[in-house]
Amino acid sequence: MDLVSLIGTILAFVVIILGTVLKGSTVGALWNPAAFVIVFMGTIAAVMVQNQGKVLKRAMSMAKMIYMPPKHQPHDLVSRVVGWSEISRRQGLLGLEPQIDAEADTFVRKGLQLLVDGSEPDAIRNAMEVELETREHIDLAATKVYENVGIYSPTMGIIGAVMGLMAVMQNLADPSKLGHGIAAAFVATIYGVGLANLIALPMSSRLKGLVGKETRMREILIEGLVSIAQGDNPRQIESKLQGYLS
């Protein structure tokens, strides 16, 4: 659990609520069903039009990474690669076959399988880099869904505010309804801007950073597997991969 992200999310809501109270309003003033429907449902509709279903599905599955990010431990990965190289020098590449079933990551399993099958170093690099680029492309497309939310939600907030003001204009003859109507109209703006700047855009940036770290880990793995296929000395491999950790 990433406590910093969790605290940041909670703090975002606290700031809005506390700011409302300090300004002399009430927490209840922040709730408006019509504004909620216009901003949140309107934003979802726009995002659904722009993105394919598989991209939206991947974006939703990645949301949990904000609070439970994968553990990127490049030092441990380097140690594992060096261990594989030592096994291959003692037992040959077939000695790595038991390591395949021990790996949960399909990317790692594919690389080891290519190595055990005796693929040429260039063939291993090409096959792994194609999959690396494909996975990175899919993940980055998913992170842009949250960026899209950050783009559309403020606009939907403005639409909600304008629609609210239109309703107010229809009740100009009744001054008692003007104040409440105007306040309710601007709730949509709060929803739109708050959703974009306190949730969606920070999530997009965080996920892009996590995707970048995952890509770097896979680059280390590819370089290590290619080095093993080339028959490099374990110490040489370790020295080479340490360059990624600088």
Salt bridges, closest charged atoms under 4 A:
ASP2 OD2 - ARG206 NH2 2.63
GLU86 OE2 - ARG235 NH2 3.58
GLU103 OE1 - ARG80 NH2 2.60
ASP105 OD1 - ARG135 NH1 3.90
GLU129 OE2 - ARG125 NH1 3.89
GLU131 OE1 - LYS110 NZ 2.75
GLU131 OE2 - ARG135 NH2 2.90
ASP139 OD1 - ARG58 NE 2.86
GLU147 OE1 - LYS208 NZ 2.71
ASP174 OD2 - LYS177 NZ 3.96
GLU214 OE1 - HIS72 NE2 2.79
GLU214 OE2 - ARG218 NH2 3.49
GLU219 OE1 - ARG216 NE 3.14
GLU223 OE1 - ARG125 NH1 3.30
GLU223 OE2 - LYS240 NZ 3.85
ASP232 OD2 - LYS240 NZ 3.49
GLU238 OE1 - ARG235 NE 3.24
